[in-house]
């Protein structure tokens, strides 16, 4: 193998180590690797940038917009509300939940499906008297299983199909090609959840961590014509409080949110603080601060205000503020939002907010400026699980959105049109018919995912071009002693492990060229191996950090890390065994 091959191996290992042991975001790591391969001449410009024009990537982007149209029109809400009902048991609630989540995840990206379901299911759990800890992990796992049913169920399937077409020159797979494997696997997985999860999952009986906002907020007033009038928030000492943090100011009927330190106080301002409510004693000792004259019904927080945007968000593993205290992270300046409360393992952390060290998986109650939500569509520091200030769905367009989705799926399923054209037409129709606005379509595009996918294509091409894929494939053939079933098992395990440490899309793209070389050398059909990659890249159950939807339910379910290990490791092993068995039963490897 030439120096180019060894250098490519070094770059690949560096990317894996960086993604495993640092907080560098996947798209940054992949773009750096792509630039390095381009700069060293291992890849030319066309090869390095080929991923940005790949049909699979464009299809992923178009399907984000299709999902946005169905979400913005309220089509998802209508389906969910009509099917949940009022079950009498935990297993009954699972059966009610399985149908809409599996169906939606089969045709839409899992993240918006779970984001839509979480707040609705929390209210549903309260109504049917079942603790969310029994429901949230099954919600995430069901969405993952549903995503394996079709080619458009996850971005990984679409991307892998696009790369397969590029590397082999073949026509690729149809929308329901994977269903013959995904359907029995999903059915077995749902039965596994239904049988064992009611006993294995913790029964955490508690109210939602942020249910009563007044438990962790307090209100005071600036004394009329007092000494603080005209002073800034910083000068008045209101930023130096140890146990509370200024959130908002009501002034002459107007609400000022995410208040900066430079804001000057005026006579009669009503100030809302978040944190330890015992801190009111320290506030009232400040000259010029008096107790609020409002009662519970007329307080600032009790009123619905258009200026206020309350958002629940989960801290993602890529958040730049992880490991820092809220004060040191300068959260307000960095994100334009104020943290009102922090929950960890489903319980609100009491006391001084400023000294809390943020961790991945923490759930935050934020009072945010209007731009916060739209900005987080691009900056994935947080996963928004409950945007209380979001736009109301346009329910008049719900039926039309469903017609567009069903039409494009049917056309692609019967081979009347390929997935690229179907998805682009569907996305265009969603915008032209008003199912979603242009701004909603723009916000739906997950640019970090798109950049990660496009840049990882360059690494995949380099592995093939430099002979690394051939080198690794030869080693696997030798190690497996030419046993096809053992090669399939090793492929599945390799992708499954990579998916836990890097993104599932990147894991799949890196493994495909190796698998194609492997099957060519061993004289095997490549299709079952490609489907094994698709399934393994999606089947990430073991940790809350391994898959986005797992992280989204971590806080709302009140879980500890060990709760995911307890149910996720057996789920990983079971789904892996079922997947490999199904592939070997229905698909000839030789």
PEKAKA-V33121 format. One line per field, one symbol per residue. ss: DSSP state (H for helix, E for strand, C for the rest). phi: phi as a letter, one per 30 degrees, with the letter a starting at -180 (. if undefined). psi: psi as a letter, one per 20 degrees, with the letter a starting at -180 (. if undefined). A space follows every 10 residues. Layout:
ss: ???
phi: ???
psi: ???
This chain:
ss: CCHHHHHHHH HHHHHHHHHH HCCCCHHHHH HHHHHHHHHC CCCCHHHHCH HHHCHHHHHH HHHHHHHHHH HHCCHHHHHH HHHHCCCCCH HHHHHHHHHH HHHHHHHCCH HHHHHHHHHH HHHHHHHHCC CHHHCHHHHH HHHHHHHCCC CCCCHHHHHH HHHHHHHHCC CCCCCCCCHH HHHHHHHHHH HHHHHHHHHH CCCCCCCCCC CCHHHCEEEE EECCCCCCCC CECCCCCCCC CCCEEEEEEE ECCEEEECCC CCCECCCCCE EEEEECHHHH HHHHCCCCEE ECCCCCCCCC CCCCCCCCEE EEEEECCCCC CCCCECCCCC HHHHHCEEEE EEEECCEECC CCHHHCECCC CCEEEEEECC HHHHHHCCCC CEEEEEECCC CCCCHHHHHH HHHHHHHHHH HHHCCCCCHH HHHHHHHHHH HHCCCCCHHH HHHHCCHHHH HHHHHHHHHH HHHHHCCHHH HHHHHHHHHC CCCHHHHHHH HHHHHHHHHH HCCHHHHHHH HHHHHHHHHH HHCCCCHHHH HHHHHHHHCC CCCCCCCHHH HHHHHHCCCC HHHHHHHHHH HHHHHHHHHH HHHHHHCCCC
phi: .ddddddddd dddddddddd cbcddedddd dddddddddd idbdedddcd ddcdddddde dddedddddd dddiddeddd ddcdibdcbd dddddddedd ddddddbbdd dddddddedd ddddeddcib deddcddedd dddddddddb dcdbdedddd dddddddcid dicddcdddd cddddddddd deeddcdedd ddcccadeec dcdddbbbbb bdeehddddj ddedddidcc ddcbbdcabc bhicccchdd dddcdbeiec cccckddddd dddddddjcb ddcdcedcdd ddcdbddcbc bcbcdddcdd cdicdddddh edddcibcdc abcbhicddd jdddcdddbd jdccccccde dddddddccd dbcdcaddcd dddcddcddd dddddddddd dddcidaddd ddddddddde dddidbdddd dddddddddd ddddddeddd ddddddided ddddddeddd hicedddddd dddddddddd cbddddeddd dedddddedd ddicddeddd dddedddcdc cdbdcdbedd ddcededidc edddddcdde dedddddded ddeddcbddd
psi: prhhghghgg gghggggghh jrjpqghggh hggghghghi jhqrggghjh hijphgghgg ghhghghhgh ghijhggggg hiigbmqirg hhhghhhggh gggghhiqph ghghhhhghg hghgghhjlp phhihgghgg hghghhiihr hjhqhggggh gghggghhjr iaqrhjhihh ghghggghgh ggghghhhhh qqnonrrphk gnhihkqrpr qpppkaiipi qrgghijiij phirppgrpp oliqpormpr hippqrpjpp ppqqcoiiih ghgiippipr qqiqahhjrg hiqpphipop ppqpprijpi ipiqqhghil gghhikqpph qpppkippor bohhjpoqqp iqppoqoqqh igghhihhol hqopinnijr qpqnihjggh ghggghghgg ghhjjhqrhg hghggggghh ghijhqrghh gghhonhhgg hggghhhghg ghhghijggg gggggggghi kkoghhgggh ggggggghhh haqhghgghh hghghghghg hikqpighhg hhggghhhmn ihqiihqghg hhigghikqr hhhghghhgh gggghggggh ggghhipph.
